Each structure stands twice: as structure tokens, then as C-alpha cells.
């Protein structure tokens, strides 16, 4: 049973790590889009 818990913990941690990396990747372009939109408004 202990080995099963370790496997589950590893799987959960790997999935959590993937979600974190995906969140960071999706957050960066959103921030850049916001900054570019602000620049466009200032230019206009």
C-alpha cells in the first residue's frame, strides 16, 4: 500500500507541475497583450 501511495503522490505532483507550467505559459502572453493594448491606447 505504501508503494501505491508513493505512485499516486508522484502522479499528482507531476500533474500539478504540468498545470503550473501551463498556467505560467498562458499567463505570460496575456500580460504582454495587456501591455501592448495599453501602449496602443496611449498612442491613439
C-alpha positions as a Markdown table, in Angstrom:
| # | Residue | x | y | z |
|---|---|---|---|---|
| 1 | Unk | 0.0 | 0.0 | 0.0 |
| 2 | Unk | 2.8 | 2.4 | 0.8 |
| 3 | Unk | 4.2 | 1.9 | -2.7 |
| 4 | Unk | 0.8 | 2.7 | -4.2 |
| 5 | Unk | 0.6 | 5.9 | -2.1 |
| 6 | Unk | 4.0 | 7.0 | -3.4 |
| 7 | Unk | 3.0 | 6.3 | -7.0 |
| 8 | Unk | -0.2 | 8.4 | -6.5 |
| 9 | Unk | 1.7 | 11.2 | -4.9 |
| 10 | Unk | 4.2 | 11.2 | -7.8 |
| 11 | Unk | 1.4 | 11.2 | -10.3 |
| 12 | Unk | -0.4 | 14.1 | -8.6 |
| 13 | Unk | 2.8 | 16.1 | -8.2 |
| 14 | Unk | 3.7 | 15.6 | -11.9 |
| 15 | Unk | 0.1 | 16.7 | -12.9 |
| 16 | Unk | 0.3 | 19.7 | -10.6 |
| 17 | Unk | 3.7 | 20.7 | -12.1 |
| 18 | Unk | 2.3 | 20.5 | -15.6 |
| 19 | Unk | -0.7 | 22.7 | -14.6 |
| 20 | Unk | 1.7 | 25.2 | -13.1 |
| 21 | Unk | 3.9 | 25.3 | -16.2 |
| 22 | Unk | 0.8 | 25.6 | -18.4 |
| 23 | Unk | -0.5 | 28.4 | -16.2 |
| 24 | Unk | 2.8 | 30.3 | -16.4 |
| 25 | Unk | 2.9 | 29.9 | -20.2 |
| 26 | Unk | -0.7 | 31.1 | -20.7 |
| 27 | Unk | -0.2 | 34.0 | -18.2 |
| 28 | Unk | 2.9 | 35.5 | -19.9 |
| 29 | Unk | 1.2 | 36.1 | -23.3 |
| 30 | Unk | -1.8 | 37.6 | -21.6 |
| 31 | Unk | 0.3 | 40.1 | -19.7 |
| 32 | Unk | 2.2 | 41.1 | -22.9 |
| 33 | Unk | -1.2 | 41.5 | -24.7 |
| 34 | Unk | -2.4 | 43.8 | -21.9 |
| 35 | Unk | 0.8 | 45.9 | -22.0 |
| 36 | Unk | 0.6 | 46.2 | -25.8 |
| 37 | Unk | -3.1 | 47.2 | -25.6 |
| 38 | Unk | -2.2 | 49.9 | -23.1 |
| 39 | Unk | 0.5 | 51.2 | -25.5 |
| 40 | Unk | -2.0 | 51.3 | -28.4 |
| 41 | Unk | -4.5 | 53.3 | -26.3 |
| 42 | Unk | -1.7 | 55.7 | -25.3 |
| 43 | Unk | -0.7 | 56.2 | -28.9 |
| 44 | Unk | -4.2 | 56.8 | -30.0 |
